Amino acid sequence: MPQSSRPAADPAHQGPRADRERLGLRADCASCFGLCCVALAFTRSADFPVDKDAGEPCRNLRPDHRCAIHAGLREHGFAGCTVYDCYGAGQKISQVTLAGRDWREHPEVRASMFALLPVLRQVHELLWFLTEAVALTTGREPGLTADLRAAVGRVEGLSLGRPDELLALDLDALRGGVNPLLLRASEGARARSAHQPRGRRADHRGADLVGRRLAGADLRGASLRGAVLVGADLHGADLRAADLVGADLRGCDLRGADLTDTLFLTQAQVDSAHGDTATRLPVGLAQPAHWTSPRPVDTRPPGARRGERPRRAGRPRR
């Protein structure tokens, strides 16, 4: 189970749960027509064993819109499927936007249904972040909370639009209107956090940190918004109260890292990384099944290998 020092009654994690349930932001595959298994394309890679074009049903999709290998996706080479989250967009398109019309039985909705998924997913993702920001500011910044709730209402309204309205959305403009509010919520939460080191807050927004060695790094309260941390070594790093909205954590080593009270961290980000049972996660996020038990990491300097005596400073090695 995920571990956290955050009190169970803190509205910063209780609030989002209720709002997200009301807005239908959690994927409900039983109410979806398998849209992610058809609408999205994937390329043969470490994440997928085959190529698939957009609009082509996955070979593992059953007639009842369920995955035939769901329990063993990673073992069959479909790790990419395990880290995808539609934030409830799939079931909304299936049951609300297109009123329960199955693409198999109603081929006339097929093209628009598949085109809608990546659009509505981004809209729902914004709602996901907004609900967390509301919880972070409630009872602390009334004016900002009101602005955030108004934004939730506006974005929710857009999510309920007709197919043509949704496909015409300017997503860049929508994000541009929401991001300043999310940033203000983040800055306030990080400034208030007991984990925030005084006098400094590392700013790595949008940074290219691919493969960077950051083991044991003190990143408390850091902004890692949109940072690319693919394959980075964050073993044992302290990420408490860090802002991770949009950070790419694919293949990132989070073994033993402390992500307690990180901001805007999603389950999909966690699922895409590597961790172990010593990794501390915020309440509400689960440790993925593929994570391992803690194992010792060799922290000796390069050259100090097993059976090899470390060199003394100032003495050349013969």
Secondary structure, DSSP 8 states (H G I E B T S, - for coil): -----S-TT-HHHHHHHHHHHHHT-S--GGGS--GGGTS--B-SSSS-SS-B-TTS--TTB-TTS-BTTGGGTTTTT-HHHHT---TTHHHHIIIIITTT--TTT-GGGHHHHHHHHHHHHHHHHHHHHHHHHHHHHTTT-HHHHHHHHHHHHHHHHHHTS-HHHHHT--HHHHHHHHHHHHHHHHHHHHHH-TTS-TT---B-TT-B-TT-B-TT-B-TT-B-TT-B-TT-B-TT-B-TT-B-TT-B-TT-B-TT-B-TT-BS--HHHHHHSB-BTT-B--TT----TT-B-------S-TT--TT-----TT----
